[in-house]
């Protein structure tokens, strides 16, 4: 499954969070952005279940306030 996870962080912690998340299994890239979201995480996982686990782990990371998972549509 391909997805992007949008991450809102505690003020000023976007670089720290991006570095921490970049090491998670399934994460292809994590980078800070400007806007309502602080970090965008591009992920690829073998199943929806593993995507859910990864999204949960990201949400539990220190200084993460909220996440939104955008699952890739394939047709």
mmCIF file of the N, C-alpha and C atoms, coordinates in Angstrom:
data_MODEL
# 
_entry.id   MODEL 
# 
loop_
_atom_site.group_PDB 
_atom_site.id 
_atom_site.type_symbol 
_atom_site.label_atom_id 
_atom_site.label_alt_id 
_atom_site.label_comp_id 
_atom_site.label_asym_id 
_atom_site.label_entity_id 
_atom_site.label_seq_id 
_atom_site.pdbx_PDB_ins_code 
_atom_site.Cartn_x 
_atom_site.Cartn_y 
_atom_site.Cartn_z 
_atom_site.occupancy 
_atom_site.B_iso_or_equiv 
_atom_site.pdbx_formal_charge 
_atom_site.auth_seq_id 
_atom_site.auth_comp_id 
_atom_site.auth_asym_id 
_atom_site.auth_atom_id 
_atom_site.pdbx_PDB_model_num 
ATOM 1   N N  . UNK A 1 1  ? 0.839  -1.165 0.000   1.00 0.00 ? 1  UNK A N  1 
ATOM 2   C CA . UNK A 1 1  ? 0.000  0.000  0.000   1.00 0.00 ? 1  UNK A CA 1 
ATOM 3   C C  . UNK A 1 1  ? 0.889  1.234  0.000   1.00 0.00 ? 1  UNK A C  1 
ATOM 4   N N  . UNK A 1 2  ? 0.503  2.183  -0.806  1.00 0.00 ? 2  UNK A N  1 
ATOM 5   C CA . UNK A 1 2  ? 1.196  3.466  -0.830  1.00 0.00 ? 2  UNK A CA 1 
ATOM 6   C C  . UNK A 1 2  ? 0.323  4.484  -0.120  1.00 0.00 ? 2  UNK A C  1 
ATOM 7   N N  . UNK A 1 3  ? 0.964  5.336  0.672   1.00 0.00 ? 3  UNK A N  1 
ATOM 8   C CA . UNK A 1 3  ? 0.210  6.351  1.402   1.00 0.00 ? 3  UNK A CA 1 
ATOM 9   C C  . UNK A 1 3  ? 1.126  7.509  1.772   1.00 0.00 ? 3  UNK A C  1 
ATOM 10  N N  . UNK A 1 4  ? 0.498  8.628  2.080   1.00 0.00 ? 4  UNK A N  1 
ATOM 11  C CA . UNK A 1 4  ? 1.186  9.765  2.689   1.00 0.00 ? 4  UNK A CA 1 
ATOM 12  C C  . UNK A 1 4  ? 0.533  9.996  4.039   1.00 0.00 ? 4  UNK A C  1 
ATOM 13  N N  . UNK A 1 5  ? 1.356  10.243 5.023   1.00 0.00 ? 5  UNK A N  1 
ATOM 14  C CA . UNK A 1 5  ? 0.845  10.549 6.354   1.00 0.00 ? 5  UNK A CA 1 
ATOM 15  C C  . UNK A 1 5  ? 1.250  11.986 6.666   1.00 0.00 ? 5  UNK A C  1 
ATOM 16  N N  . UNK A 1 6  ? 0.248  12.811 6.929   1.00 0.00 ? 6  UNK A N  1 
ATOM 17  C CA . UNK A 1 6  ? 0.478  14.210 7.269   1.00 0.00 ? 6  UNK A CA 1 
ATOM 18  C C  . UNK A 1 6  ? 0.573  14.312 8.783   1.00 0.00 ? 6  UNK A C  1 
ATOM 19  N N  . UNK A 1 7  ? 1.611  14.986 9.259   1.00 0.00 ? 7  UNK A N  1 
ATOM 20  C CA . UNK A 1 7  ? 1.891  15.025 10.696  1.00 0.00 ? 7  UNK A CA 1 
ATOM 21  C C  . UNK A 1 7  ? 1.912  16.468 11.186  1.00 0.00 ? 7  UNK A C  1 
ATOM 22  N N  . UNK A 1 8  ? 1.165  16.734 12.233  1.00 0.00 ? 8  UNK A N  1 
ATOM 23  C CA . UNK A 1 8  ? 1.196  18.022 12.941  1.00 0.00 ? 8  UNK A CA 1 
ATOM 24  C C  . UNK A 1 8  ? 2.047  17.808 14.184  1.00 0.00 ? 8  UNK A C  1 
ATOM 25  N N  . UNK A 1 9  ? 3.000  18.710 14.427  1.00 0.00 ? 9  UNK A N  1 
ATOM 26  C CA . UNK A 1 9  ? 3.920  18.545 15.557  1.00 0.00 ? 9  UNK A CA 1 
ATOM 27  C C  . UNK A 1 9  ? 3.764  19.676 16.578  1.00 0.00 ? 9  UNK A C  1 
ATOM 28  N N  . UNK A 1 10 ? 4.368  19.476 17.720  1.00 0.00 ? 10 UNK A N  1 
ATOM 29  C CA . UNK A 1 10 ? 4.512  20.538 18.707  1.00 0.00 ? 10 UNK A CA 1 
ATOM 30  C C  . UNK A 1 10 ? 5.330  21.651 18.052  1.00 0.00 ? 10 UNK A C  1 
ATOM 31  N N  . UNK A 1 11 ? 5.043  22.881 18.381  1.00 0.00 ? 11 UNK A N  1 
ATOM 32  C CA . UNK A 1 11 ? 5.718  24.032 17.772  1.00 0.00 ? 11 UNK A CA 1 
ATOM 33  C C  . UNK A 1 11 ? 7.237  23.875 17.801  1.00 0.00 ? 11 UNK A C  1 
ATOM 34  N N  . UNK A 1 12 ? 7.848  24.040 16.633  1.00 0.00 ? 12 UNK A N  1 
ATOM 35  C CA . UNK A 1 12 ? 9.302  24.023 16.522  1.00 0.00 ? 12 UNK A CA 1 
ATOM 36  C C  . UNK A 1 12 ? 9.950  22.655 16.517  1.00 0.00 ? 12 UNK A C  1 
ATOM 37  N N  . UNK A 1 13 ? 9.182  21.583 16.557  1.00 0.00 ? 13 UNK A N  1 
ATOM 38  C CA . UNK A 1 13 ? 9.748  20.236 16.654  1.00 0.00 ? 13 UNK A CA 1 
ATOM 39  C C  . UNK A 1 13 ? 9.691  19.460 15.337  1.00 0.00 ? 13 UNK A C  1 
ATOM 40  N N  . UNK A 1 14 ? 9.378  20.124 14.230  1.00 0.00 ? 14 UNK A N  1 
ATOM 41  C CA . UNK A 1 14 ? 9.168  19.442 12.958  1.00 0.00 ? 14 UNK A CA 1 
ATOM 42  C C  . UNK A 1 14 ? 10.406 18.699 12.457  1.00 0.00 ? 14 UNK A C  1 
ATOM 43  N N  . UNK A 1 15 ? 11.597 19.278 12.578  1.00 0.00 ? 15 UNK A N  1 
ATOM 44  C CA . UNK A 1 15 ? 12.817 18.605 12.112  1.00 0.00 ? 15 UNK A CA 1 
ATOM 45  C C  . UNK A 1 15 ? 13.117 17.372 12.953  1.00 0.00 ? 15 UNK A C  1 
ATOM 46  N N  . UNK A 1 16 ? 12.988 17.495 14.251  1.00 0.00 ? 16 UNK A N  1 
ATOM 47  C CA . UNK A 1 16 ? 13.228 16.380 15.169  1.00 0.00 ? 16 UNK A CA 1 
ATOM 48  C C  . UNK A 1 16 ? 12.271 15.222 14.866  1.00 0.00 ? 16 UNK A C  1 
ATOM 49  N N  . UNK A 1 17 ? 11.003 15.532 14.657  1.00 0.00 ? 17 UNK A N  1 
ATOM 50  C CA . UNK A 1 17 ? 10.000 14.507 14.367  1.00 0.00 ? 17 UNK A CA 1 
ATOM 51  C C  . UNK A 1 17 ? 10.287 13.854 13.017  1.00 0.00 ? 17 UNK A C  1 
ATOM 52  N N  . UNK A 1 18 ? 10.609 14.639 12.009  1.00 0.00 ? 18 UNK A N  1 
ATOM 53  C CA . UNK A 1 18 ? 10.906 14.091 10.682  1.00 0.00 ? 18 UNK A CA 1 
ATOM 54  C C  . UNK A 1 18 ? 12.086 13.125 10.749  1.00 0.00 ? 18 UNK A C  1 
ATOM 55  N N  . UNK A 1 19 ? 13.117 13.477 11.491  1.00 0.00 ? 19 UNK A N  1 
ATOM 56  C CA . UNK A 1 19 ? 14.286 12.588 11.625  1.00 0.00 ? 19 UNK A CA 1 
ATOM 57  C C  . UNK A 1 19 ? 13.909 11.295 12.330  1.00 0.00 ? 19 UNK A C  1 
ATOM 58  N N  . UNK A 1 20 ? 13.113 11.390 13.380  1.00 0.00 ? 20 UNK A N  1 
ATOM 59  C CA . UNK A 1 20 ? 12.714 10.189 14.132  1.00 0.00 ? 20 UNK A CA 1 
ATOM 60  C C  . UNK A 1 20 ? 11.880 9.255  13.264  1.00 0.00 ? 20 UNK A C  1 
ATOM 61  N N  . UNK A 1 21 ? 10.928 9.801  12.537  1.00 0.00 ? 21 UNK A N  1 
ATOM 62  C CA . UNK A 1 21 ? 10.014 8.997  11.721  1.00 0.00 ? 21 UNK A CA 1 
ATOM 63  C C  . UNK A 1 21 ? 10.730 8.390  10.517  1.00 0.00 ? 21 UNK A C  1 
ATOM 64  N N  . UNK A 1 22 ? 11.735 9.062  9.990   1.00 0.00 ? 22 UNK A N  1 
ATOM 65  C CA . UNK A 1 22 ? 12.445 8.588  8.803   1.00 0.00 ? 22 UNK A CA 1 
ATOM 66  C C  . UNK A 1 22 ? 13.034 7.188  9.005   1.00 0.00 ? 22 UNK A C  1 
ATOM 67  N N  . UNK A 1 23 ? 13.292 6.806  10.236  1.00 0.00 ? 23 UNK A N  1 
ATOM 68  C CA . UNK A 1 23 ? 13.883 5.497  10.519  1.00 0.00 ? 23 UNK A CA 1 
ATOM 69  C C  . UNK A 1 23 ? 12.881 4.361  10.674  1.00 0.00 ? 23 UNK A C  1 
ATOM 70  N N  . UNK A 1 24 ? 11.607 4.645  10.613  1.00 0.00 ? 24 UNK A N  1 
ATOM 71  C CA . UNK A 1 24 ? 10.592 3.602  10.788  1.00 0.00 ? 24 UNK A CA 1 
ATOM 72  C C  . UNK A 1 24 ? 10.528 2.706  9.553   1.00 0.00 ? 24 UNK A C  1 
ATOM 73  N N  . UNK A 1 25 ? 10.297 1.421  9.769   1.00 0.00 ? 25 UNK A N  1 
ATOM 74  C CA . UNK A 1 25 ? 10.151 0.474  8.660   1.00 0.00 ? 25 UNK A CA 1 
ATOM 75  C C  . UNK A 1 25 ? 8.925  0.848  7.827   1.00 0.00 ? 25 UNK A C  1 
ATOM 76  N N  . UNK A 1 26 ? 9.108  0.918  6.527   1.00 0.00 ? 26 UNK A N  1 
ATOM 77  C CA . UNK A 1 26 ? 8.023  1.275  5.625   1.00 0.00 ? 26 UNK A CA 1 
ATOM 78  C C  . UNK A 1 26 ? 8.049  2.729  5.198   1.00 0.00 ? 26 UNK A C  1 
ATOM 79  N N  . UNK A 1 27 ? 8.816  3.548  5.899   1.00 0.00 ? 27 UNK A N  1 
ATOM 80  C CA . UNK A 1 27 ? 8.908  4.970  5.556   1.00 0.00 ? 27 UNK A CA 1 
ATOM 81  C C  . UNK A 1 27 ? 9.940  5.135  4.445   1.00 0.00 ? 27 UNK A C  1 
ATOM 82  N N  . UNK A 1 28 ? 9.499  5.690  3.319   1.00 0.00 ? 28 UNK A N  1 
ATOM 83  C CA . UNK A 1 28 ? 10.393 5.952  2.195   1.00 0.00 ? 28 UNK A CA 1 
ATOM 84  C C  . UNK A 1 28 ? 11.035 7.330  2.321   1.00 0.00 ? 28 UNK A C  1 
ATOM 85  N N  . UNK A 1 29 ? 10.271 8.271  2.845   1.00 0.00 ? 29 UNK A N  1 
ATOM 86  C CA . UNK A 1 29 ? 10.785 9.624  2.999   1.00 0.00 ? 29 UNK A CA 1 
ATOM 87  C C  . UNK A 1 29 ? 9.930  10.380 4.009   1.00 0.00 ? 29 UNK A C  1 
ATOM 88  N N  . UNK A 1 30 ? 10.573 11.211 4.817   1.00 0.00 ? 30 UNK A N  1 
ATOM 89  C CA . UNK A 1 30 ? 9.870  12.084 5.766   1.00 0.00 ? 30 UNK A CA 1 
ATOM 90  C C  . UNK A 1 30 ? 10.547 13.444 5.695   1.00 0.00 ? 30 UNK A C  1 
ATOM 91  N N  . UNK A 1 31 ? 9.738  14.490 5.466   1.00 0.00 ? 31 UNK A N  1 
ATOM 92  C CA . UNK A 1 31 ? 10.348 15.804 5.321   1.00 0.00 ? 31 UNK A CA 1 
ATOM 93  C C  . UNK A 1 31 ? 9.421  16.896 5.857   1.00 0.00 ? 31 UNK A C  1 
ATOM 94  N N  . UNK A 1 32 ? 10.019 17.949 6.436   1.00 0.00 ? 32 UNK A N  1 
ATOM 95  C CA . UNK A 1 32 ? 9.233  19.079 6.936   1.00 0.00 ? 32 UNK A CA 1 
ATOM 96  C C  . UNK A 1 32 ? 8.650  19.876 5.772   1.00 0.00 ? 32 UNK A C  1 
ATOM 97  N N  . UNK A 1 33 ? 7.475  20.454 5.997   1.00 0.00 ? 33 UNK A N  1 
ATOM 98  C CA . UNK A 1 33 ? 6.823  21.314 5.014   1.00 0.00 ? 33 UNK A CA 1 
ATOM 99  C C  . UNK A 1 33 ? 6.251  22.535 5.726   1.00 0.00 ? 33 UNK A C  1 
ATOM 100 N N  . UNK A 1 34 ? 5.873  23.526 4.948   1.00 0.00 ? 34 UNK A N  1 
ATOM 101 C CA . UNK A 1 34 ? 5.230  24.712 5.506   1.00 0.00 ? 34 UNK A CA 1 
ATOM 102 C C  . UNK A 1 34 ? 3.741  24.639 5.207   1.00 0.00 ? 34 UNK A C  1 
ATOM 103 N N  . UNK A 1 35 ? 2.917  24.994 6.171   1.00 0.00 ? 35 UNK A N  1 
ATOM 104 C CA . UNK A 1 35 ? 1.475  24.965 6.001   1.00 0.00 ? 35 UNK A CA 1 
ATOM 105 C C  . UNK A 1 35 ? 0.811  24.399 7.247   1.00 0.00 ? 35 UNK A C  1 
ATOM 106 N N  . UNK A 1 36 ? -0.414 23.903 7.095   1.00 0.00 ? 36 UNK A N  1 
ATOM 107 C CA . UNK A 1 36 ? -1.136 23.340 8.239   1.00 0.00 ? 36 UNK A CA 1 
ATOM 108 C C  . UNK A 1 36 ? -0.476 22.068 8.761   1.00 0.00 ? 36 UNK A C  1 
ATOM 109 N N  . UNK A 1 37 ? 0.203  21.356 7.872   1.00 0.00 ? 37 UNK A N  1 
ATOM 110 C CA . UNK A 1 37 ? 0.934  20.146 8.232   1.00 0.00 ? 37 UNK A CA 1 
ATOM 111 C C  . UNK A 1 37 ? 2.397  20.512 8.418   1.00 0.00 ? 37 UNK A C  1 
ATOM 112 N N  . UNK A 1 38 ? 3.060  19.863 9.362   1.00 0.00 ? 38 UNK A N  1 
ATOM 113 C CA . UNK A 1 38 ? 4.472  20.164 9.618   1.00 0.00 ? 38 UNK A CA 1 
ATOM 114 C C  . UNK A 1 38 ? 5.430  19.179 8.960   1.00 0.00 ? 38 UNK A C  1 
ATOM 115 N N  . UNK A 1 39 ? 4.989  17.922 8.810   1.00 0.00 ? 39 UNK A N  1 
ATOM 116 C CA . UNK A 1 39 ? 5.830  16.876 8.219   1.00 0.00 ? 39 UNK A CA 1 
ATOM 117 C C  . UNK A 1 39 ? 4.967  16.030 7.298   1.00 0.00 ? 39 UNK A C  1 
ATOM 118 N N  . UNK A 1 40 ? 5.508  15.700 6.118   1.00 0.00 ? 40 UNK A N  1 
ATOM 119 C CA . UNK A 1 40 ? 4.863  14.752 5.214   1.00 0.00 ? 40 UNK A CA 1 
ATOM 120 C C  . UNK A 1 40 ? 5.703  13.482 5.207   1.00 0.00 ? 40 UNK A C  1 
ATOM 121 N N  . UNK A 1 41 ? 5.032  12.347 5.356   1.00 0.00 ? 41 UNK A N  1 
ATOM 122 C CA . UNK A 1 41 ? 5.711  11.058 5.387   1.00 0.00 ? 41 UNK A CA 1 
ATOM 123 C C  . UNK A 1 41 ? 5.174  10.211 4.240   1.00 0.00 ? 41 UNK A C  1 
ATOM 124 N N  . UNK A 1 42 ? 6.060  9.805  3.337   1.00 0.00 ? 42 UNK A N  1 
ATOM 125 C CA . UNK A 1 42 ? 5.690  8.937  2.224   1.00 0.00 ? 42 UNK A CA 1 
ATOM 126 C C  . UNK A 1 42 ? 6.014  7.513  2.652   1.00 0.00 ? 42 UNK A C  1 
ATOM 127 N N  . UNK A 1 43 ? 5.005  6.624  2.609   1.00 0.00 ? 43 UNK A N  1 
ATOM 128 C CA . UNK A 1 43 ? 5.197  5.258  3.087   1.00 0.00 ? 43 UNK A CA 1 
ATOM 129 C C  . UNK A 1 43 ? 4.728  4.237  2.057   1.00 0.00 ? 43 UNK A C  1 
ATOM 130 N N  . UNK A 1 44 ? 5.305  3.048  2.137   1.00 0.00 ? 44 UNK A N  1 
ATOM 131 C CA . UNK A 1 44 ? 4.857  1.890  1.369   1.00 0.00 ? 44 UNK A CA 1 
ATOM 132 C C  . UNK A 1 44 ? 4.875  0.696  2.309   1.00 0.00 ? 44 UNK A C  1 
ATOM 133 N N  . UNK A 1 45 ? 3.726  0.006  2.407   1.00 0.00 ? 45 UNK A N  1 
ATOM 134 C CA . UNK A 1 45 ? 3.597  -1.155 3.286   1.00 0.00 ? 45 UNK A CA 1 
ATOM 135 C C  . UNK A 1 45 ? 2.948  -2.299 2.505   1.00 0.00 ? 45 UNK A C  1 
ATOM 136 N N  . UNK A 1 46 ? 3.124  -3.530 2.977   1.00 0.00 ? 46 UNK A N  1 
ATOM 137 C CA . UNK A 1 46 ? 2.559  -4.668 2.254   1.00 0.00 ? 46 UNK A CA 1 
ATOM 138 C C  . UNK A 1 46 ? 1.051  -4.833 2.407   1.00 0.00 ? 46 UNK A C  1 
ATOM 139 N N  . UNK A 1 47 ? 0.457  -4.217 3.425   1.00 0.00 ? 47 UNK A N  1 
ATOM 140 C CA . UNK A 1 47 ? -0.979 -4.421 3.658   1.00 0.00 ? 47 UNK A CA 1 
ATOM 141 C C  . UNK A 1 47 ? -1.585 -3.220 4.378   1.00 0.00 ? 47 UNK A C  1 
ATOM 142 N N  . UNK A 1 48 ? -2.909 -3.176 4.376   1.00 0.00 ? 48 UNK A N  1 
ATOM 143 C CA . UNK A 1 48 ? -3.613 -2.123 5.107   1.00 0.00 ? 48 UNK A CA 1 
ATOM 144 C C  . UNK A 1 48 ? -3.364 -2.256 6.606   1.00 0.00 ? 48 UNK A C  1 
ATOM 145 N N  . UNK A 1 49 ? -3.291 -3.475 7.076   1.00 0.00 ? 49 UNK A N  1 
ATOM 146 C CA . UNK A 1 49 ? -3.019 -3.703 8.510   1.00 0.00 ? 49 UNK A CA 1 
ATOM 147 C C  . UNK A 1 49 ? -1.658 -3.130 8.907   1.00 0.00 ? 49 UNK A C  1 
ATOM 148 N N  . UNK A 1 50 ? -0.629 -3.385 8.101   1.00 0.00 ? 50 UNK A N  1 
ATOM 149 C CA . UNK A 1 50 ? 0.702  -2.857 8.430   1.00 0.00 ? 50 UNK A CA 1 
ATOM 150 C C  . UNK A 1 50 ? 0.739  -1.334 8.290   1.00 0.00 ? 50 UNK A C  1 
ATOM 151 N N  . UNK A 1 51 ? -0.042 -0.789 7.373   1.00 0.00 ? 51 UNK A N  1 
ATOM 152 C CA . UNK A 1 51 ? -0.148 0.662  7.265   1.00 0.00 ? 51 UNK A CA 1 
ATOM 153 C C  . UNK A 1 51 ? -0.771 1.240  8.534   1.00 0.00 ? 51 UNK A C  1 
ATOM 154 N N  . UNK A 1 52 ? -1.795 0.597  9.030   1.00 0.00 ? 52 UNK A N  1 
ATOM 155 C CA . UNK A 1 52 ? -2.422 1.040  10.275  1.00 0.00 ? 52 UNK A CA 1 
ATOM 156 C C  . UNK A 1 52 ? -1.460 1.018  11.447  1.00 0.00 ? 52 UNK A C  1 
ATOM 157 N N  . UNK A 1 53 ? -0.655 -0.030 11.517  1.00 0.00 ? 53 UNK A N  1 
ATOM 158 C CA . UNK A 1 53 ? 0.338  -0.121 12.600  1.00 0.00 ? 53 UNK A CA 1 
ATOM 159 C C  . UNK A 1 53 ? 1.372  1.000  12.495  1.00 0.00 ? 53 UNK A C  1 
ATOM 160 N N  . UNK A 1 54 ? 1.820  1.255  11.266  1.00 0.00 ? 54 UNK A N  1 
ATOM 161 C CA . UNK A 1 54 ? 2.801  2.320  11.054  1.00 0.00 ? 54 UNK A CA 1 
ATOM 162 C C  . UNK A 1 54 ? 2.207  3.679  11.404  1.00 0.00 ? 54 UNK A C  1 
ATOM 163 N N  . UNK A 1 55 ? 0.985  3.941  10.961  1.00 0.00 ? 55 UNK A N  1 
ATOM 164 C CA . UNK A 1 55 ? 0.322  5.214  11.280  1.00 0.00 ? 55 UNK A CA 1 
ATOM 165 C C  . UNK A 1 55 ? 0.170  5.379  12.792  1.00 0.00 ? 55 UNK A C  1 
ATOM 166 N N  . UNK A 1 56 ? -0.167 4.293  13.479  1.00 0.00 ? 56 UNK A N  1 
ATOM 167 C CA . UNK A 1 56 ? -0.287 4.348  14.937  1.00 0.00 ? 56 UNK A CA 1 
ATOM 168 C C  . UNK A 1 56 ? 1.068  4.679  15.576  1.00 0.00 ? 56 UNK A C  1 
ATOM 169 N N  . UNK A 1 57 ? 2.132  4.027  15.111  1.00 0.00 ? 57 UNK A N  1 
ATOM 170 C CA . UNK A 1 57 ? 3.469  4.273  15.660  1.00 0.00 ? 57 UNK A CA 1 
ATOM 171 C C  . UNK A 1 57 ? 3.892  5.721  15.442  1.00 0.00 ? 57 UNK A C  1 
ATOM 172 N N  . UNK A 1 58 ? 3.592  6.251  14.271  1.00 0.00 ? 58 UNK A N  1 
ATOM 173 C CA . UNK A 1 58 ? 3.926  7.656  14.004  1.00 0.00 ? 58 UNK A CA 1 
ATOM 174 C C  . UNK A 1 58 ? 3.141  8.568  14.946  1.00 0.00 ? 58 UNK A C  1 
ATOM 175 N N  . UNK A 1 59 ? 1.874  8.263  15.150  1.00 0.00 ? 59 UNK A N  1 
ATOM 176 C CA . UNK A 1 59 ? 1.046  9.062  16.050  1.00 0.00 ? 59 UNK A CA 1 
ATOM 177 C C  . UNK A 1 59 ? 1.515  9.041  17.495  1.00 0.00 ? 59 UNK A C  1 
ATOM 178 N N  . UNK A 1 60 ? 2.212  7.972  17.885  1.00 0.00 ? 60 UNK A N  1 
ATOM 179 C CA . UNK A 1 60 ? 2.725  7.843  19.252  1.00 0.00 ? 60 UNK A CA 1 
ATOM 180 C C  . UNK A 1 60 ? 4.117  8.440  19.437  1.00 0.00 ? 60 UNK A C  1 
ATOM 181 N N  . UNK A 1 61 ? 4.704  8.943  18.366  1.00 0.00 ? 61 UNK A N  1 
ATOM 182 C CA . UNK A 1 61 ? 6.046  9.522  18.425  1.00 0.00 ? 61 UNK A CA 1 
ATOM 183 C C  . UNK A 1 61 ? 6.028  10.815 19.246  1.00 0.00 ? 61 UNK A C  1 
ATOM 184 N N  . UNK A 1 62 ? 7.085  11.022 20.010  1.00 0.00 ? 62 UNK A N  1 
ATOM 185 C CA . UNK A 1 62 ? 7.195  12.239 20.827  1.00 0.00 ? 62 UNK A CA 1 
ATOM 186 C C  . UNK A 1 62 ? 7.034  13.483 19.960  1.00 0.00 ? 62 UNK A C  1 
ATOM 187 N N  . UNK A 1 63 ? 6.284  14.445 20.450  1.00 0.00 ? 63 UNK A N  1 
ATOM 188 C CA . UNK A 1 63 ? 6.032  15.745 19.817  1.00 0.00 ? 63 UNK A CA 1 
ATOM 189 C C  . UNK A 1 63 ? 5.099  15.681 18.612  1.00 0.00 ? 63 UNK A C  1 
ATOM 190 N N  . UNK A 1 64 ? 4.452  14.544 18.379  1.00 0.00 ? 64 UNK A N  1 
ATOM 191 C CA . UNK A 1 64 ? 3.419  14.464 17.338  1.00 0.00 ? 64 UNK A CA 1 
ATOM 192 C C  . UNK A 1 64 ? 2.087  14.792 17.996  1.00 0.00 ? 64 UNK A C  1 
ATOM 193 N N  . UNK A 1 65 ? 1.394  15.776 17.440  1.00 0.00 ? 65 UNK A N  1 
ATOM 194 C CA . UNK A 1 65 ? 0.109  16.223 17.978  1.00 0.00 ? 65 UNK A CA 1 
ATOM 195 C C  . UNK A 1 65 ? -1.050 15.523 17.274  1.00 0.00 ? 65 UNK A C  1 
ATOM 196 N N  . UNK A 1 66 ? -0.957 15.364 15.941  1.00 0.00 ? 66 UNK A N  1 
ATOM 197 C CA . UNK A 1 66 ? -2.034 14.747 15.168  1.00 0.00 ? 66 UNK A CA 1 
ATOM 198 C C  . UNK A 1 66 ? -1.483 14.222 13.853  1.00 0.00 ? 66 UNK A C  1 
ATOM 199 N N  . UNK A 1 67 ? -2.179 13.232 13.284  1.00 0.00 ? 67 UNK A N  1 
ATOM 200 C CA . UNK A 1 67 ? -1.815 12.702 11.972  1.00 0.00 ? 67 UNK A CA 1 
ATOM 201 C C  . UNK A 1 67 ? -3.061 12.550 11.106  1.00 0.00 ? 67 UNK A C  1 
ATOM 202 N N  . UNK A 1 68 ? -2.844 12.521 9.801   1.00 0.00 ? 68 UNK A N  1 
ATOM 203 C CA . UNK A 1 68 ? -3.901 12.211 8.843   1.00 0.00 ? 68 UNK A CA 1 
ATOM 204 C C  . UNK A 1 68 ? -3.276 11.323 7.781   1.00 0.00 ? 68 UNK A C  1 
ATOM 205 N N  . UNK A 1 69 ? -3.867 10.164 7.543   1.00 0.00 ? 69 UNK A N  1 
ATOM 206 C CA . UNK A 1 69 ? -3.330 9.212  6.579   1.00 0.00 ? 69 UNK A CA 1 
ATOM 207 C C  . UNK A 1 69 ? -4.120 9.298  5.276   1.00 0.00 ? 69 UNK A C  1 
ATOM 208 N N  . UNK A 1 70 ? -3.385 9.498  4.182   1.00 0.00 ? 70 UNK A N  1 
ATOM 209 C CA . UNK A 1 70 ? -3.974 9.559  2.854   1.00 0.00 ? 70 UNK A CA 1 
ATOM 210 C C  . UNK A 1 70 ? -3.543 8.306  2.108   1.00 0.00 ? 70 UNK A C  1 
ATOM 211 N N  . UNK A 1 71 ? -4.457 7.368  1.927   1.00 0.00 ? 71 UNK A N  1 
ATOM 212 C CA . UNK A 1 71 ? -4.155 6.103  1.283   1.00 0.00 ? 71 UNK A CA 1 
ATOM 213 C C  . UNK A 1 71 ? -4.203 6.298  -0.236  1.00 0.00 ? 71 UNK A C  1 
ATOM 214 N N  . UNK A 1 72 ? -3.167 5.813  -0.924  1.00 0.00 ? 72 UNK A N  1 
ATOM 215 C CA . UNK A 1 72 ? -3.119 5.937  -2.383  1.00 0.00 ? 72 UNK A CA 1 
ATOM 216 C C  . UNK A 1 72 ? -4.238 5.162  -3.046  1.00 0.00 ? 72 UNK A C  1 
ATOM 217 N N  . UNK A 1 73 ? -4.864 5.772  -4.042  1.00 0.00 ? 73 UNK A N  1 
ATOM 218 C CA . UNK A 1 73 ? -5.908 5.113  -4.819  1.00 0.00 ? 73 UNK A CA 1 
ATOM 219 C C  . UNK A 1 73 ? -5.270 4.475  -6.044  1.00 0.00 ? 73 UNK A C  1 
ATOM 220 N N  . UNK A 1 74 ? -5.472 3.206  -6.205  1.00 0.00 ? 74 UNK A N  1 
ATOM 221 C CA . UNK A 1 74 ? -4.935 2.504  -7.361  1.00 0.00 ? 74 UNK A CA 1 
ATOM 222 C C  . UNK A 1 74 ? -6.064 1.930  -8.163  1.00 0.00 ? 74 UNK A C  1 
ATOM 223 N N  . UNK A 1 75 ? -6.041 2.134  -9.476  1.00 0.00 ? 75 UNK A N  1 
ATOM 224 C CA . UNK A 1 75 ? -7.085 1.575  -10.340 1.00 0.00 ? 75 UNK A CA 1 
ATOM 225 C C  . UNK A 1 75 ? -6.498 1.082  -11.629 1.00 0.00 ? 75 UNK A C  1 
# 
